[in-house]
């Protein structure tokens, strides 16, 4: 698993995988670039970093998480100044332009 705090000190974006605890309910929105439906929720990584996990639910099924749930995530870490870091591309890429990501929850891989 990656150390996300250390990853933030290097060049971004970067592929990461980590364990985390979910902190919020999912919220849904339409992406401004892809116009696809996305879900997002906040999580605290095992090394204490707060991140927003974003998943394209037009490509992967929604993850039925609740605050306190444990997850494992693989995706791309980006940072928008003034916001907490974002981990996206947590799904497969049918165009094969990005490494496939995933969210593991309750014994199931959402990809």
N, C-alpha and C positions, 0 to 999 in steps of 0.2 A: 504494500500500500504506500502511496505517496505521502510526503510531508507537504501539505499545502502551504503552510506558512513559508517554508523554504522555497517552494515553487514561485511564490509571489515576488521573491527577490530577483528572479531571473527573467529572461525574455518571455513575454506573453504573446499570443496564447500558447498554452502547453497542455499536453495530454496528461491527465491525472486519474488515479483511482484511489478510493479512500472509504473508510467506514465513517458513519455519522449517525446522529440522533435527530429525528425530525422535530422541528420546533413549531410548525404552523400547519394549518389545514391547507389543502391545495387551493389555488385560485386559477382561473382560466382566462386566457386572452388570445386574441388573434395576432399573430406575428406581423410586424410592419414590413419585413422583407419578404418572407415566404407566404404570408397571408394564410398560414396554416394555424390550426388550433393548438395551443400549448397549455401545459399546466406548469405551475411553479409553486415551490414551497421553500421555506427556510429550514436550514439544518445547521447543527454544530458538528464539525468534524472531530475525529478522535484526538487531533492535536489542538483543539480548542478554537479553530477558526470558524467564524460565522459565514455561511455561503447561501446563495440562492441557487437552488437546483431547478433547471428549466428543461422540460421534456416536450418534444413535438408529438402530440397524441394523434396526429394524422398518420404518423409513421409507427408509433408504438402504443400499446394500450395504456390507458391511465393507470397510475400506481395508487392503490387505495390506502394511502398512508394517513396516519393521525399523529398528533404531537406525542412524543415519547417513543415512537416506533424506531427500530434500528434498521438501517439500510446500508448497502455497499453500492458505490457509484463509480462508473468510469465515464469520463467525458472530457471536454475541453474547458480549461480554466481561462477566463478573461476577467479584466477588471476595468470597470468604468469609474473614473474618478468621482468621488462623492457618493458612491454606492458600495454596498458590500460586494465581494467577488461573486461572479456568476459562473456556474458550471453548466454548460449546455452541450449539445451533440451527445445526449445521453440515450441515443437510439441508433438503430442501424442506418446506414446511408445507402439507399438504393442506387445512387449514382456513383458510389465508390470513390468519392472525392475526399472523404474524411475517414479516419479510423472509426470503426463501429464502437458505440458506447452502450451502456446499459445501466439499469438500476435493479439490484437484487433486493427483494423484500419477501419475507415470510416463505422462503423456499422456492420462490419463482423468479425468473429473470425476465424483466420487462425490457425489450430491446426493439 
